[in-house]
Amino acid sequence: MIDRGVGIEKDELEAVFGLFIKGSKTYPGAGGVGLGLSICPRIIEDHRGIIWAEQNVPEGTIFCFLIPGLD
């Protein structure tokens, strides 16, 4: 998924999946408490997958994940 918002700083790309973490570019008053992305790794890892985020120049963030197929 490609997010076209304000993006996430490169040094925050891993941390953004933590509990109650918001990127430093998040607009004040944007709402949320930083839980949405924190549940994603658990869901993906429970399916033996991996998840990561990348910067999308010039704006936004790309969220990627891989889940292996059925054996």
MODELLER restraints for C-alpha pairs under 7 A, 6 or more apart:
rsr = mdl.restraints
at = mdl.atoms
rsr.add(forms.Gaussian(group=physical.xy_distance, feature=features.Distance(at['CA:1:A'], at['CA:62:A']), mean=5.84, stdev=0.5))
rsr.add(forms.Gaussian(group=physical.xy_distance, feature=features.Distance(at['CA:1:A'], at['CA:63:A']), mean=5.30, stdev=0.5))
rsr.add(forms.Gaussian(group=physical.xy_distance, feature=features.Distance(at['CA:1:A'], at['CA:64:A']), mean=6.68, stdev=0.5))
rsr.add(forms.Gaussian(group=physical.xy_distance, feature=features.Distance(at['CA:2:A'], at['CA:61:A']), mean=5.87, stdev=0.5))
rsr.add(forms.Gaussian(group=physical.xy_distance, feature=features.Distance(at['CA:2:A'], at['CA:62:A']), mean=4.42, stdev=0.5))
rsr.add(forms.Gaussian(group=physical.xy_distance, feature=features.Distance(at['CA:2:A'], at['CA:63:A']), mean=6.30, stdev=0.5))
rsr.add(forms.Gaussian(group=physical.xy_distance, feature=features.Distance(at['CA:3:A'], at['CA:60:A']), mean=4.97, stdev=0.5))
rsr.add(forms.Gaussian(group=physical.xy_distance, feature=features.Distance(at['CA:3:A'], at['CA:61:A']), mean=5.07, stdev=0.5))
rsr.add(forms.Gaussian(group=physical.xy_distance, feature=features.Distance(at['CA:3:A'], at['CA:62:A']), mean=6.12, stdev=0.5))
rsr.add(forms.Gaussian(group=physical.xy_distance, feature=features.Distance(at['CA:4:A'], at['CA:59:A']), mean=5.86, stdev=0.5))
rsr.add(forms.Gaussian(group=physical.xy_distance, feature=features.Distance(at['CA:4:A'], at['CA:60:A']), mean=4.12, stdev=0.5))
rsr.add(forms.Gaussian(group=physical.xy_distance, feature=features.Distance(at['CA:4:A'], at['CA:61:A']), mean=6.72, stdev=0.5))
rsr.add(forms.Gaussian(group=physical.xy_distance, feature=features.Distance(at['CA:5:A'], at['CA:59:A']), mean=6.49, stdev=0.5))
rsr.add(forms.Gaussian(group=physical.xy_distance, feature=features.Distance(at['CA:5:A'], at['CA:60:A']), mean=4.61, stdev=0.5))
rsr.add(forms.Gaussian(group=physical.xy_distance, feature=features.Distance(at['CA:6:A'], at['CA:25:A']), mean=6.40, stdev=0.5))
rsr.add(forms.Gaussian(group=physical.xy_distance, feature=features.Distance(at['CA:6:A'], at['CA:59:A']), mean=6.07, stdev=0.5))
rsr.add(forms.Gaussian(group=physical.xy_distance, feature=features.Distance(at['CA:6:A'], at['CA:60:A']), mean=5.32, stdev=0.5))
rsr.add(forms.Gaussian(group=physical.xy_distance, feature=features.Distance(at['CA:7:A'], at['CA:55:A']), mean=6.91, stdev=0.5))
rsr.add(forms.Gaussian(group=physical.xy_distance, feature=features.Distance(at['CA:7:A'], at['CA:59:A']), mean=5.78, stdev=0.5))
rsr.add(forms.Gaussian(group=physical.xy_distance, feature=features.Distance(at['CA:7:A'], at['CA:60:A']), mean=3.82, stdev=0.5))
rsr.add(forms.Gaussian(group=physical.xy_distance, feature=features.Distance(at['CA:7:A'], at['CA:61:A']), mean=5.06, stdev=0.5))
rsr.add(forms.Gaussian(group=physical.xy_distance, feature=features.Distance(at['CA:8:A'], at['CA:23:A']), mean=5.80, stdev=0.5))
rsr.add(forms.Gaussian(group=physical.xy_distance, feature=features.Distance(at['CA:8:A'], at['CA:25:A']), mean=6.69, stdev=0.5))
rsr.add(forms.Gaussian(group=physical.xy_distance, feature=features.Distance(at['CA:8:A'], at['CA:55:A']), mean=6.74, stdev=0.5))
rsr.add(forms.Gaussian(group=physical.xy_distance, feature=features.Distance(at['CA:8:A'], at['CA:61:A']), mean=6.37, stdev=0.5))
rsr.add(forms.Gaussian(group=physical.xy_distance, feature=features.Distance(at['CA:10:A'], at['CA:55:A']), mean=6.66, stdev=0.5))
rsr.add(forms.Gaussian(group=physical.xy_distance, feature=features.Distance(at['CA:12:A'], at['CA:23:A']), mean=6.77, stdev=0.5))
rsr.add(forms.Gaussian(group=physical.xy_distance, feature=features.Distance(at['CA:13:A'], at['CA:53:A']), mean=5.75, stdev=0.5))
rsr.add(forms.Gaussian(group=physical.xy_distance, feature=features.Distance(at['CA:13:A'], at['CA:54:A']), mean=6.78, stdev=0.5))
rsr.add(forms.Gaussian(group=physical.xy_distance, feature=features.Distance(at['CA:16:A'], at['CA:22:A']), mean=6.21, stdev=0.5))
rsr.add(forms.Gaussian(group=physical.xy_distance, feature=features.Distance(at['CA:16:A'], at['CA:23:A']), mean=6.43, stdev=0.5))
rsr.add(forms.Gaussian(group=physical.xy_distance, feature=features.Distance(at['CA:17:A'], at['CA:37:A']), mean=5.11, stdev=0.5))
rsr.add(forms.Gaussian(group=physical.xy_distance, feature=features.Distance(at['CA:17:A'], at['CA:38:A']), mean=4.47, stdev=0.5))
rsr.add(forms.Gaussian(group=physical.xy_distance, feature=features.Distance(at['CA:18:A'], at['CA:38:A']), mean=5.05, stdev=0.5))
rsr.add(forms.Gaussian(group=physical.xy_distance, feature=features.Distance(at['CA:19:A'], at['CA:34:A']), mean=6.30, stdev=0.5))
rsr.add(forms.Gaussian(group=physical.xy_distance, feature=features.Distance(at['CA:19:A'], at['CA:35:A']), mean=5.70, stdev=0.5))
rsr.add(forms.Gaussian(group=physical.xy_distance, feature=features.Distance(at['CA:19:A'], at['CA:38:A']), mean=5.29, stdev=0.5))
rsr.add(forms.Gaussian(group=physical.xy_distance, feature=features.Distance(at['CA:20:A'], at['CA:33:A']), mean=5.66, stdev=0.5))
rsr.add(forms.Gaussian(group=physical.xy_distance, feature=features.Distance(at['CA:20:A'], at['CA:34:A']), mean=4.03, stdev=0.5))
rsr.add(forms.Gaussian(group=physical.xy_distance, feature=features.Distance(at['CA:20:A'], at['CA:35:A']), mean=5.52, stdev=0.5))
rsr.add(forms.Gaussian(group=physical.xy_distance, feature=features.Distance(at['CA:21:A'], at['CA:34:A']), mean=4.86, stdev=0.5))
rsr.add(forms.Gaussian(group=physical.xy_distance, feature=features.Distance(at['CA:22:A'], at['CA:34:A']), mean=5.39, stdev=0.5))
rsr.add(forms.Gaussian(group=physical.xy_distance, feature=features.Distance(at['CA:41:A'], at['CA:51:A']), mean=6.20, stdev=0.5))
rsr.add(forms.Gaussian(group=physical.xy_distance, feature=features.Distance(at['CA:44:A'], at['CA:50:A']), mean=6.15, stdev=0.5))
rsr.add(forms.Gaussian(group=physical.xy_distance, feature=features.Distance(at['CA:44:A'], at['CA:51:A']), mean=6.79, stdev=0.5))
rsr.add(forms.Gaussian(group=physical.xy_distance, feature=features.Distance(at['CA:44:A'], at['CA:67:A']), mean=6.97, stdev=0.5))
rsr.add(forms.Gaussian(group=physical.xy_distance, feature=features.Distance(at['CA:47:A'], at['CA:67:A']), mean=6.44, stdev=0.5))
rsr.add(forms.Gaussian(group=physical.xy_distance, feature=features.Distance(at['CA:48:A'], at['CA:67:A']), mean=6.36, stdev=0.5))
rsr.add(forms.Gaussian(group=physical.xy_distance, feature=features.Distance(at['CA:48:A'], at['CA:68:A']), mean=6.81, stdev=0.5))
rsr.add(forms.Gaussian(group=physical.xy_distance, feature=features.Distance(at['CA:49:A'], at['CA:66:A']), mean=5.31, stdev=0.5))
rsr.add(forms.Gaussian(group=physical.xy_distance, feature=features.Distance(at['CA:49:A'], at['CA:67:A']), mean=4.22, stdev=0.5))
rsr.add(forms.Gaussian(group=physical.xy_distance, feature=features.Distance(at['CA:49:A'], at['CA:68:A']), mean=6.33, stdev=0.5))
rsr.add(forms.Gaussian(group=physical.xy_distance, feature=features.Distance(at['CA:50:A'], at['CA:65:A']), mean=5.50, stdev=0.5))
rsr.add(forms.Gaussian(group=physical.xy_distance, feature=features.Distance(at['CA:50:A'], at['CA:66:A']), mean=5.46, stdev=0.5))
rsr.add(forms.Gaussian(group=physical.xy_distance, feature=features.Distance(at['CA:50:A'], at['CA:67:A']), mean=6.80, stdev=0.5))
rsr.add(forms.Gaussian(group=physical.xy_distance, feature=features.Distance(at['CA:51:A'], at['CA:64:A']), mean=5.70, stdev=0.5))
rsr.add(forms.Gaussian(group=physical.xy_distance, feature=features.Distance(at['CA:51:A'], at['CA:65:A']), mean=4.16, stdev=0.5))
rsr.add(forms.Gaussian(group=physical.xy_distance, feature=features.Distance(at['CA:51:A'], at['CA:66:A']), mean=6.62, stdev=0.5))
rsr.add(forms.Gaussian(group=physical.xy_distance, feature=features.Distance(at['CA:52:A'], at['CA:63:A']), mean=6.08, stdev=0.5))
rsr.add(forms.Gaussian(group=physical.xy_distance, feature=features.Distance(at['CA:52:A'], at['CA:64:A']), mean=5.43, stdev=0.5))
rsr.add(forms.Gaussian(group=physical.xy_distance, feature=features.Distance(at['CA:52:A'], at['CA:65:A']), mean=6.35, stdev=0.5))
rsr.add(forms.Gaussian(group=physical.xy_distance, feature=features.Distance(at['CA:53:A'], at['CA:61:A']), mean=6.78, stdev=0.5))
rsr.add(forms.Gaussian(group=physical.xy_distance, feature=features.Distance(at['CA:53:A'], at['CA:62:A']), mean=5.62, stdev=0.5))
rsr.add(forms.Gaussian(group=physical.xy_distance, feature=features.Distance(at['CA:53:A'], at['CA:63:A']), mean=4.51, stdev=0.5))
rsr.add(forms.Gaussian(group=physical.xy_distance, feature=features.Distance(at['CA:53:A'], at['CA:64:A']), mean=6.03, stdev=0.5))
rsr.add(forms.Gaussian(group=physical.xy_distance, feature=features.Distance(at['CA:54:A'], at['CA:61:A']), mean=5.83, stdev=0.5))
rsr.add(forms.Gaussian(group=physical.xy_distance, feature=features.Distance(at['CA:54:A'], at['CA:62:A']), mean=5.08, stdev=0.5))
rsr.add(forms.Gaussian(group=physical.xy_distance, feature=features.Distance(at['CA:54:A'], at['CA:63:A']), mean=6.49, stdev=0.5))
rsr.add(forms.Gaussian(group=physical.xy_distance, feature=features.Distance(at['CA:55:A'], at['CA:61:A']), mean=4.77, stdev=0.5))
rsr.add(forms.Gaussian(group=physical.xy_distance, feature=features.Distance(at['CA:55:A'], at['CA:62:A']), mean=6.11, stdev=0.5))
rsr.add(forms.Gaussian(group=physical.xy_distance, feature=features.Distance(at['CA:56:A'], at['CA:62:A']), mean=5.85, stdev=0.5))
